[in-house]
Amino acid sequence: MTVMDKERVLEKTIQRCRERNIIIPTFAQQKNPDLVPQKVKDKLKDVGLWDINPLNLFRITWKNNPREAGGDGLFKGVNFIEIPEEISGVKARIIGLLGKYFPTGAHKVGAAFGCLVPRLVNGEFDPTSQKAVWPSTGNYCRGGAFDSNLLACTAIAILPEGMSRERFEWLRGVGAEIIATPGTESNVKEIYDKCWELRETRNDVVIFNQFDEFGNSLWHYHLTGTAIEEVFGNIKTENSRFAAYCSATGSAGTIAAGDYLRKKFPLLKVVASEALQCPTILMNGFGEHRIEGIGDKHIPWIHNVRNTDMVVAIDDEDCVRILRLFNDEEGRKVLMEKGVSQEIVNKLDLLGISSVSNLLTAIKTCLLYTSPSPRDLSTSRMPSSA
């Protein structure tokens, strides 16, 4: 596209945003909601957290008040949970950020925003005539469909046919065009193949590929990285040390927060979490697994592997069992019998299966650094008591 072409597209995009009452927030506003204009905050009080409303672009932040119906307290500190020793079995403090309180219910809406906005403001995507393609294994295309609905343009969601029925129903509900590719969570190549097919056969689409769009990693660098730094600053004690940052690889967006954290905490270890059934970085990738939310069999273009210190493979059976422990009534009863507080037990259902994988990765990392003799924890099964 020429400069003049981009300027014409940008004029149409601005007009569409005016028609749809869309104001695009800055990274600074998403990082610090205190910077959000008061008139926007006043209107947000009447908007539900998961409503498809352009004002909810300002809620693409880790700092939403954890309640569905808005209200006066729109924003607060970063939403997180601390896993107690009664669950982890280790002395180290394990903190997990909670993505439940983003629009769409997942932080992937931030990655979609990070990929879309640069194309919008540079005139490289025309929402009035083009369709937005969101290749994903679930939550990323959900975030993309949310953005597309706001712009009144069609979203094309590409995801494996074996993903949850709930994801397909939600996407249909917001008017997305769905392309289901063969396989399940680890079949990312088939998604890539469909993207190339669309590039070659259609001229009305723009592909926002989270696996090679640096807007994905940049959003996490600036927003997730600083959110984690803020949490550590608030909970640390005199003897605290930020030892490790653990993240599933997936599209390599979330793990990019480690690039930011490394600058602030040079001795930090950045640890990648993978499924044992498909250990891509660890053993070149093969097989299928059940940990929804992490893609496999390839290393995304945006993954800064030079900043990844180690890889931990997690058995998906462990994740499924712990997910059941955290959500079933009998499991929660057992946890309280073991000394876990009611307050923590009530929050455990906020951890999805990939969050459980990250939790087990954090536990294994702690065990590695506290073990009296070095062990290979990359492929070992978790003890039954974990």
DAJO-V291655 format. One record per residue. N is the residue number from 1. SS is DSSP state (a for helix, b for strand, c for the rest). PHI is phi in degrees with one decimal (none if undefined). OMEGA is omega as a letter, one per 40 degrees, with the letter a starting at -180 (999 if undefined). Layout:
n:N ss:SS phi:PHI omega:OMEGA
n:N ss:SS phi:PHI omega:OMEGA
This chain:
n:1 ss:c phi:none omega:i
n:2 ss:c phi:-81.2 omega:i
n:3 ss:a phi:-60.7 omega:i
n:4 ss:a phi:-66.1 omega:i
n:5 ss:a phi:-60.6 omega:a
n:6 ss:a phi:-63.7 omega:i
n:7 ss:a phi:-65.2 omega:i
n:8 ss:a phi:-65.4 omega:i
n:9 ss:a phi:-64.2 omega:a
n:10 ss:a phi:-63.2 omega:i
n:11 ss:a phi:-61.0 omega:i
n:12 ss:a phi:-68.5 omega:i
n:13 ss:a phi:-65.5 omega:i
n:14 ss:a phi:-61.2 omega:i
n:15 ss:a phi:-63.6 omega:i
n:16 ss:a phi:-63.0 omega:i
n:17 ss:a phi:-64.4 omega:i
n:18 ss:a phi:-64.9 omega:i
n:19 ss:a phi:-63.4 omega:a
n:20 ss:c phi:-97.5 omega:a
n:21 ss:c phi:56.7 omega:a
n:22 ss:c phi:-98.2 omega:i
n:23 ss:c phi:-117.6 omega:a
n:24 ss:c phi:-89.1 omega:i
n:25 ss:c phi:-72.3 omega:i
n:26 ss:c phi:-91.5 omega:i
n:27 ss:a phi:-58.1 omega:a
n:28 ss:a phi:-61.2 omega:i
n:29 ss:a phi:-71.6 omega:i
n:30 ss:a phi:-70.9 omega:i
n:31 ss:a phi:-74.3 omega:a
n:32 ss:c phi:-131.0 omega:a
n:33 ss:a phi:-59.5 omega:i
n:34 ss:a phi:-61.3 omega:a
n:35 ss:a phi:-84.1 omega:i
n:36 ss:c phi:-66.8 omega:a
n:37 ss:c phi:-54.4 omega:a
n:38 ss:a phi:-60.8 omega:a
n:39 ss:a phi:-64.4 omega:i
n:40 ss:a phi:-70.6 omega:i
n:41 ss:a phi:-60.5 omega:a
n:42 ss:a phi:-61.5 omega:i
n:43 ss:a phi:-71.5 omega:a
n:44 ss:a phi:-65.0 omega:a
n:45 ss:c phi:-60.3 omega:a
n:46 ss:c phi:-102.8 omega:a
n:47 ss:c phi:-113.2 omega:i
n:48 ss:c phi:-68.8 omega:a
n:49 ss:c phi:-58.7 omega:a
n:50 ss:c phi:-106.5 omega:i
n:51 ss:c phi:-69.2 omega:i
n:52 ss:c phi:-85.3 omega:a
n:53 ss:c phi:-137.9 omega:a
n:54 ss:a phi:-57.6 omega:i
n:55 ss:a phi:-64.1 omega:a
n:56 ss:a phi:-73.7 omega:i
n:57 ss:a phi:-61.3 omega:i
n:58 ss:a phi:-76.0 omega:i
n:59 ss:a phi:-96.2 omega:i
n:60 ss:c phi:-80.1 omega:a
n:61 ss:c phi:-155.7 omega:i
n:62 ss:c phi:-77.6 omega:a
n:63 ss:c phi:-113.4 omega:i
n:64 ss:b phi:-74.3 omega:i
n:65 ss:c phi:-61.8 omega:a
n:66 ss:c phi:-75.4 omega:i
n:67 ss:c phi:-150.5 omega:a
n:68 ss:c phi:-73.0 omega:a
n:69 ss:c phi:-101.1 omega:i
n:70 ss:c phi:64.7 omega:a
n:71 ss:c phi:101.4 omega:a
n:72 ss:c phi:-64.3 omega:a
n:73 ss:c phi:-83.2 omega:a
n:74 ss:c phi:-67.9 omega:a
n:75 ss:b phi:-129.9 omega:i
n:76 ss:c phi:-149.0 omega:i
n:77 ss:c phi:-75.4 omega:a
n:78 ss:c phi:-63.0 omega:i
n:79 ss:c phi:-78.8 omega:a
n:80 ss:b phi:-150.4 omega:i
n:81 ss:b phi:-133.5 omega:i
n:82 ss:b phi:-104.8 omega:a
n:83 ss:b phi:-86.0 omega:a
n:84 ss:c phi:-75.2 omega:a
n:85 ss:a phi:-60.9 omega:i
n:86 ss:a phi:-60.3 omega:i
n:87 ss:a phi:-96.4 omega:a
n:88 ss:a phi:-75.7 omega:a
n:89 ss:c phi:76.9 omega:i
n:90 ss:c phi:-126.6 omega:a
n:91 ss:c phi:-75.3 omega:a
n:92 ss:c phi:-62.7 omega:i
n:93 ss:c phi:-80.4 omega:i
n:94 ss:b phi:-113.8 omega:a
n:95 ss:b phi:-114.6 omega:i
n:96 ss:b phi:-124.7 omega:i
n:97 ss:b phi:-74.0 omega:a
n:98 ss:c phi:-107.5 omega:a
n:99 ss:c phi:-94.2 omega:a
n:100 ss:c phi:-58.3 omega:a
n:101 ss:c phi:-97.4 omega:i
n:102 ss:c phi:-96.5 omega:i
n:103 ss:a phi:-53.9 omega:a
n:104 ss:a phi:76.7 omega:i
n:105 ss:a phi:82.0 omega:i
n:106 ss:c phi:-150.0 omega:a
n:107 ss:c phi:-70.6 omega:i
n:108 ss:a phi:-61.4 omega:i
n:109 ss:a phi:-63.0 omega:i
n:110 ss:a phi:-69.8 omega:i
n:111 ss:a phi:-62.7 omega:i
n:112 ss:a phi:-62.8 omega:i
n:113 ss:a phi:-59.6 omega:a
n:114 ss:a phi:-63.5 omega:i
n:115 ss:a phi:-82.5 omega:a
n:116 ss:a phi:-77.4 omega:a
n:117 ss:a phi:-59.4 omega:i
n:118 ss:a phi:-57.6 omega:i
n:119 ss:a phi:-69.7 omega:i
n:120 ss:a phi:-67.3 omega:a
n:121 ss:a phi:-76.6 omega:i
n:122 ss:c phi:-97.2 omega:i
n:123 ss:c phi:73.0 omega:a
n:124 ss:c phi:-97.8 omega:i
n:125 ss:c phi:-138.5 omega:a
n:126 ss:c phi:-106.7 omega:a
n:127 ss:c phi:-68.6 omega:a
n:128 ss:c phi:-84.8 omega:a
n:129 ss:c phi:-136.9 omega:a
n:130 ss:c phi:-113.3 omega:i
n:131 ss:b phi:-103.3 omega:a
n:132 ss:b phi:-98.3 omega:a
n:133 ss:b phi:-101.0 omega:a
n:134 ss:b phi:-122.6 omega:i
n:135 ss:b phi:-77.0 omega:a
n:136 ss:c phi:-166.6 omega:i
n:137 ss:c phi:-104.4 omega:i
n:138 ss:c phi:154.1 omega:a
n:139 ss:a phi:-74.2 omega:i
n:140 ss:a phi:-67.7 omega:i
n:141 ss:a phi:-68.3 omega:i
n:142 ss:a phi:-65.1 omega:i
n:143 ss:a phi:-63.8 omega:i
n:144 ss:a phi:-64.9 omega:i
n:145 ss:a phi:-64.8 omega:i
n:146 ss:a phi:-60.0 omega:i
n:147 ss:a phi:-63.0 omega:a
n:148 ss:a phi:-64.6 omega:i
n:149 ss:a phi:-61.2 omega:i
n:150 ss:a phi:-61.9 omega:a
n:151 ss:c phi:-84.7 omega:a
n:152 ss:c phi:57.7 omega:i
n:153 ss:c phi:-122.6 omega:a
n:154 ss:c phi:-77.3 omega:i
n:155 ss:b phi:-98.8 omega:i
n:156 ss:b phi:-111.8 omega:a
n:157 ss:b phi:-98.0 omega:i
n:158 ss:b phi:-108.4 omega:a
n:159 ss:b phi:-153.6 omega:a
n:160 ss:b phi:-62.5 omega:a
n:161 ss:c phi:-66.1 omega:a
n:162 ss:c phi:-86.7 omega:i
n:163 ss:c phi:-75.6 omega:a
n:164 ss:c phi:-63.4 omega:i
n:165 ss:a phi:-59.9 omega:a
n:166 ss:a phi:-58.7 omega:a
n:167 ss:a phi:-65.2 omega:i
n:168 ss:a phi:-65.1 omega:a
n:169 ss:a phi:-65.1 omega:i
n:170 ss:a phi:-63.5 omega:a
n:171 ss:a phi:-62.6 omega:i
n:172 ss:a phi:-63.3 omega:a
n:173 ss:a phi:-63.7 omega:i
n:174 ss:c phi:-102.6 omega:i
n:175 ss:c phi:83.1 omega:a
n:176 ss:c phi:-78.4 omega:i
n:177 ss:b phi:-85.0 omega:a
n:178 ss:b phi:-111.5 omega:i
n:179 ss:b phi:-119.3 omega:a
n:180 ss:b phi:-94.7 omega:a
n:181 ss:b phi:-97.5 omega:a
n:182 ss:c phi:-63.8 omega:i
n:183 ss:c phi:100.3 omega:a
n:184 ss:c phi:-132.1 omega:a
n:185 ss:c phi:-54.4 omega:a
n:186 ss:c phi:-88.7 omega:a
n:187 ss:c phi:-92.3 omega:a
n:188 ss:c phi:-82.0 omega:a
n:189 ss:a phi:-57.0 omega:a
n:190 ss:a phi:-63.4 omega:i
n:191 ss:a phi:-68.2 omega:i
n:192 ss:a phi:-57.7 omega:a
n:193 ss:a phi:-58.4 omega:i
n:194 ss:a phi:-67.0 omega:i
n:195 ss:a phi:-61.3 omega:i
n:196 ss:a phi:-63.6 omega:i
n:197 ss:a phi:-62.1 omega:i
n:198 ss:a phi:-65.2 omega:i
n:199 ss:a phi:-58.2 omega:a
n:200 ss:a phi:-84.1 omega:a
n:201 ss:a phi:-115.2 omega:a
n:202 ss:c phi:-133.1 omega:i
n:203 ss:c phi:-109.0 omega:a
n:204 ss:c phi:-108.4 omega:a
n:205 ss:b phi:-125.3 omega:i
n:206 ss:b phi:-125.1 omega:a
n:207 ss:b phi:-96.8 omega:i
n:208 ss:c phi:-104.4 omega:a
n:209 ss:c phi:-89.7 omega:a
n:210 ss:c phi:-60.0 omega:a
n:211 ss:c phi:-77.5 omega:i
n:212 ss:c phi:-133.0 omega:i
n:213 ss:c phi:-94.3 omega:a
n:214 ss:a phi:-69.7 omega:i
n:215 ss:a phi:-60.3 omega:i
n:216 ss:a phi:-62.4 omega:a
n:217 ss:a phi:-68.5 omega:i
n:218 ss:a phi:-66.0 omega:i
n:219 ss:a phi:-60.7 omega:a
n:220 ss:a phi:-69.2 omega:i
n:221 ss:a phi:-56.9 omega:a
n:222 ss:a phi:-82.4 omega:a
n:223 ss:a phi:-97.1 omega:a
n:224 ss:a phi:-72.9 omega:i
n:225 ss:a phi:-58.4 omega:a
n:226 ss:a phi:-70.9 omega:i
n:227 ss:a phi:-64.3 omega:i
n:228 ss:a phi:-65.7 omega:i
n:229 ss:a phi:-59.0 omega:a
n:230 ss:a phi:-66.6 omega:i
n:231 ss:a phi:-61.2 omega:i
n:232 ss:a phi:-60.2 omega:i
n:233 ss:a phi:-61.3 omega:a
n:234 ss:a phi:-83.5 omega:a
n:235 ss:a phi:-106.2 omega:a
n:236 ss:c phi:-67.4 omega:i
n:237 ss:c phi:-112.2 omega:a
n:238 ss:c phi:-59.5 omega:a
n:239 ss:c phi:-102.7 omega:a
n:240 ss:c phi:-71.7 omega:i
n:241 ss:c phi:-137.1 omega:i
n:242 ss:c phi:-78.7 omega:a
n:243 ss:c phi:-88.1 omega:a
n:244 ss:b phi:-154.8 omega:i
n:245 ss:b phi:-119.4 omega:a
n:246 ss:b phi:-112.0 omega:a
n:247 ss:b phi:-151.4 omega:i
n:248 ss:b phi:-63.0 omega:a
n:249 ss:c phi:-75.9 omega:i
n:250 ss:c phi:53.8 omega:i
n:251 ss:c phi:-85.5 omega:a
n:252 ss:c phi:73.3 omega:i
n:253 ss:c phi:-78.6 omega:a
n:254 ss:a phi:-61.4 omega:a
n:255 ss:a phi:-67.8 omega:i
n:256 ss:a phi:-66.4 omega:i
n:257 ss:a phi:-59.4 omega:i
n:258 ss:a phi:-63.1 omega:i
n:259 ss:a phi:-64.5 omega:i
n:260 ss:a phi:-68.1 omega:a
n:261 ss:a phi:-64.8 omega:i
n:262 ss:a phi:-61.4 omega:i
n:263 ss:a phi:-68.2 omega:a
n:264 ss:a phi:-86.6 omega:a
n:265 ss:c phi:-132.2 omega:a
n:266 ss:c phi:-58.3 omega:a
n:267 ss:c phi:-88.9 omega:i
n:268 ss:c phi:-60.9 omega:i
n:269 ss:b phi:-101.7 omega:i
n:270 ss:b phi:-99.6 omega:a
n:271 ss:b phi:-119.3 omega:i
n:272 ss:b phi:-91.7 omega:i
n:273 ss:b phi:-104.0 omega:i
n:274 ss:b phi:-129.1 omega:i
n:275 ss:b phi:-81.2 omega:i
n:276 ss:a phi:-58.2 omega:a
n:277 ss:a phi:-72.3 omega:i
n:278 ss:a phi:-151.1 omega:a
n:279 ss:c phi:-80.5 omega:a
n:280 ss:a phi:-67.0 omega:a
n:281 ss:a phi:-70.8 omega:a
n:282 ss:a phi:-70.0 omega:a
n:283 ss:a phi:-142.2 omega:i
n:284 ss:c phi:71.8 omega:i
n:285 ss:c phi:81.4 omega:i
n:286 ss:c phi:-167.0 omega:i
n:287 ss:c phi:79.4 omega:i
n:288 ss:c phi:-125.3 omega:i
n:289 ss:c phi:-152.3 omega:a
n:290 ss:c phi:-115.9 omega:a
n:291 ss:c phi:-90.3 omega:a
n:292 ss:c phi:-64.0 omega:i
n:293 ss:c phi:112.8 omega:i
n:294 ss:c phi:-126.3 omega:i
n:295 ss:c phi:-94.1 omega:a
n:296 ss:c phi:-138.5 omega:i
n:297 ss:c phi:68.2 omega:i
n:298 ss:c phi:-161.6 omega:i
n:299 ss:c phi:-103.9 omega:a
n:300 ss:c phi:-57.3 omega:a
n:301 ss:c phi:-57.3 omega:a
n:302 ss:c phi:-87.5 omega:a
n:303 ss:c phi:-78.7 omega:i
n:304 ss:c phi:-82.3 omega:a
n:305 ss:a phi:-66.0 omega:i
n:306 ss:a phi:-65.8 omega:a
n:307 ss:a phi:-102.8 omega:i
n:308 ss:c phi:-104.2 omega:a
n:309 ss:c phi:-81.2 omega:a
n:310 ss:b phi:-157.0 omega:i
n:311 ss:b phi:-124.8 omega:i
n:312 ss:b phi:-120.2 omega:i
n:313 ss:b phi:-94.1 omega:a
n:314 ss:b phi:-116.9 omega:i
n:315 ss:c phi:-69.0 omega:a
n:316 ss:a phi:-65.4 omega:i
n:317 ss:a phi:-65.5 omega:i
n:318 ss:a phi:-61.4 omega:a
n:319 ss:a phi:-64.7 omega:a
n:320 ss:a phi:-63.1 omega:a
n:321 ss:a phi:-66.8 omega:a
n:322 ss:a phi:-71.2 omega:i
n:323 ss:a phi:-59.6 omega:i
n:324 ss:a phi:-66.6 omega:i
n:325 ss:a phi:-56.9 omega:a
n:326 ss:a phi:-74.6 omega:a
n:327 ss:a phi:-113.8 omega:a
n:328 ss:c phi:-78.1 omega:a
n:329 ss:a phi:-59.5 omega:a
n:330 ss:a phi:-66.6 omega:i
n:331 ss:a phi:-63.9 omega:a
n:332 ss:a phi:-65.8 omega:i
n:333 ss:a phi:-63.3 omega:i
n:334 ss:a phi:-62.5 omega:a
n:335 ss:a phi:-59.5 omega:i
n:336 ss:a phi:-68.0 omega:i
n:337 ss:a phi:-65.4 omega:i
n:338 ss:c phi:-84.8 omega:i
n:339 ss:c phi:103.9 omega:i
n:340 ss:c phi:-77.2 omega:a
n:341 ss:c phi:-69.1 omega:i
n:342 ss:a phi:-59.2 omega:a
n:343 ss:a phi:-60.1 omega:i
n:344 ss:a phi:-69.9 omega:a
n:345 ss:a phi:-56.7 omega:a
n:346 ss:c phi:-67.9 omega:a
n:347 ss:c phi:-99.1 omega:a
n:348 ss:a phi:-66.4 omega:i
n:349 ss:a phi:-73.1 omega:i
n:350 ss:a phi:-78.7 omega:i
n:351 ss:c phi:-91.4 omega:i
n:352 ss:c phi:-79.9 omega:a
n:353 ss:a phi:-68.0 omega:i
n:354 ss:a phi:-72.7 omega:i
n:355 ss:a phi:-66.3 omega:i
n:356 ss:a phi:-64.1 omega:i
n:357 ss:a phi:-60.2 omega:i
n:358 ss:a phi:-63.9 omega:i
n:359 ss:a phi:-61.8 omega:i
n:360 ss:a phi:-65.2 omega:i
n:361 ss:a phi:-63.4 omega:i
n:362 ss:a phi:-62.6 omega:i
n:363 ss:a phi:-63.6 omega:i
n:364 ss:a phi:-63.6 omega:i
n:365 ss:a phi:-63.1 omega:i
n:366 ss:a phi:-60.9 omega:a
n:367 ss:a phi:-63.3 omega:a
n:368 ss:a phi:-61.4 omega:a
n:369 ss:a phi:-86.5 omega:i
n:370 ss:a phi:-112.6 omega:a
n:371 ss:c phi:-69.4 omega:i
n:372 ss:c phi:-65.6 omega:i
n:373 ss:c phi:-134.5 omega:a
n:374 ss:c phi:-58.3 omega:i
n:375 ss:c phi:-133.6 omega:i
n:376 ss:c phi:-89.8 omega:a
n:377 ss:c phi:-97.2 omega:a
n:378 ss:c phi:-66.1 omega:a
n:379 ss:c phi:-124.7 omega:a
n:380 ss:c phi:-78.0 omega:i
n:381 ss:c phi:-74.8 omega:i
n:382 ss:c phi:-67.9 omega:i
n:383 ss:c phi:-62.2 omega:a
n:384 ss:c phi:-62.4 omega:a
n:385 ss:c phi:-84.2 omega:a
n:386 ss:c phi:-74.2 omega:999
